[in-house]
């Protein structure tokens, strides 16, 4: 049974922020706190989007009315899964238990 690296995307809401950098920093910090210690092996990063017109890389965060919505990328290694679908379900379950009420979407599953 192979190992897999599973990448998930998450939407994180941050209240009472003044800048985009603050929203991103707070979102990463809060996600890290909720993942620790149960899932401290999950890597958390700010997400990026590609502009459909100019193909430039853009931050996947926005601040409106002192409330930020930050797209986070969560990466986890899953050991000895039966298939890529199984690895995705395992990662989503483990991360979902730590980050209750946070929407998660499987973006990529790579076999190692």
Backbone torsions as a table, in degrees:
resi	resn	phi	psi	omega
1	UNK	NA	126.2	-176.0
2	UNK	-81.3	166.9	173.7
3	UNK	-96.8	154.5	-178.2
4	UNK	-135.0	151.4	168.8
5	UNK	-109.7	120.1	-176.2
6	UNK	-109.4	130.4	178.1
7	UNK	-112.7	126.7	178.2
8	UNK	-119.0	154.8	177.3
9	UNK	-113.4	141.8	-177.6
10	UNK	-137.5	148.1	174.7
11	UNK	-105.5	124.5	-176.2
12	UNK	-120.8	127.1	-179.9
13	UNK	-96.7	130.1	-179.6
14	UNK	-126.7	126.3	-178.6
15	UNK	-101.4	155.4	175.7
16	UNK	58.2	55.6	175.0
17	UNK	-120.2	151.1	-178.7
18	UNK	-103.1	-26.1	-176.0
19	UNK	-134.4	163.9	178.9
20	UNK	-65.9	-40.7	178.9
21	UNK	-63.0	-39.9	177.0
22	UNK	-62.9	-43.5	-179.4
23	UNK	-61.5	-43.9	179.8
24	UNK	-64.6	-46.9	179.9
25	UNK	-60.9	-44.1	-179.8
26	UNK	-66.7	-41.4	-180.0
27	UNK	-62.2	-45.0	178.8
28	UNK	-64.4	-41.9	180.0
29	UNK	-64.4	-46.6	-179.8
30	UNK	-64.4	-40.9	178.3
31	UNK	-63.8	-41.8	178.2
32	UNK	-62.0	-41.4	178.7
33	UNK	-63.9	-40.9	-178.7
34	UNK	-72.8	-27.4	178.6
35	UNK	-80.9	-21.5	-176.7
36	UNK	-93.5	133.7	3.2
37	UNK	-95.6	-8.0	-173.0
38	UNK	-62.6	-36.8	-177.7
39	UNK	-136.7	49.3	-175.8
40	UNK	-69.6	-9.0	179.4
41	UNK	-83.6	0.5	179.3
42	UNK	-87.1	129.3	177.3
43	UNK	-88.3	134.5	-178.2
44	UNK	-118.8	129.0	177.6
45	UNK	-140.3	159.7	173.5
46	UNK	-74.1	141.3	-178.3
47	UNK	-85.6	165.2	177.6
48	UNK	-134.2	150.6	177.3
49	UNK	-120.8	158.8	175.3
50	UNK	-107.9	128.2	178.8
51	UNK	-65.0	128.8	-178.1
52	UNK	-70.2	-16.8	-177.5
53	UNK	-95.3	-51.4	-175.3
54	UNK	-104.0	-7.7	-179.8
55	UNK	61.5	23.7	173.9
56	UNK	-80.7	154.7	177.0
57	UNK	-85.3	128.9	-178.8
58	UNK	-122.3	151.2	175.0
59	UNK	-68.7	140.9	179.0
60	UNK	-94.9	53.3	178.7
61	UNK	-139.8	150.2	178.5
62	UNK	-146.6	144.8	176.3
63	UNK	-123.4	123.8	177.4
64	UNK	-136.6	129.5	177.8
65	UNK	53.9	46.8	178.5
66	UNK	59.4	22.5	176.1
67	UNK	-126.0	128.8	-177.8
68	UNK	-108.8	143.5	171.1
69	UNK	-117.6	117.5	-173.9
70	UNK	-118.4	129.2	174.0
71	UNK	-87.3	122.0	179.3
72	UNK	-110.2	149.8	174.8
73	UNK	-111.6	123.8	-179.0
74	UNK	-114.4	127.6	-177.8
75	UNK	-122.9	135.1	-176.0
76	UNK	-143.0	141.4	175.3
77	UNK	-94.5	129.5	179.0
78	UNK	-112.0	125.1	-177.0
79	UNK	-94.6	138.1	170.4
80	UNK	51.9	53.5	175.6
81	UNK	-90.3	154.2	-178.7
82	UNK	-69.5	-35.6	-178.3
83	UNK	-156.2	175.2	178.1
84	UNK	-66.3	-35.9	177.3
85	UNK	-65.0	-40.8	178.0
86	UNK	-63.2	-42.9	178.3
87	UNK	-61.7	-40.8	177.7
88	UNK	-63.1	-42.2	178.2
89	UNK	-65.3	-39.8	178.6
90	UNK	-62.3	-49.1	-178.6
91	UNK	-62.2	-44.1	-179.7
92	UNK	-63.7	-36.4	178.3
93	UNK	-67.9	-48.2	-178.1
94	UNK	-63.7	-47.9	-178.7
95	UNK	-70.6	-38.1	179.7
96	UNK	-63.0	-33.4	177.5
97	UNK	-66.9	-37.0	-179.9
98	UNK	-78.1	-34.1	-177.1
99	UNK	-111.2	65.1	-179.1
100	UNK	-59.3	145.9	177.4
101	UNK	61.9	23.1	175.8
102	UNK	-114.8	124.1	-178.9
103	UNK	-67.3	136.0	-179.8
104	UNK	-127.6	143.7	177.4
105	UNK	-138.2	131.2	176.9
106	UNK	-74.7	124.4	-178.3
107	UNK	-100.6	-41.3	-174.5
108	UNK	-155.3	144.1	174.0
109	UNK	-133.3	119.1	-179.1
110	UNK	-119.3	133.4	176.8
111	UNK	-80.2	141.5	179.6
112	UNK	-105.2	NA	NA
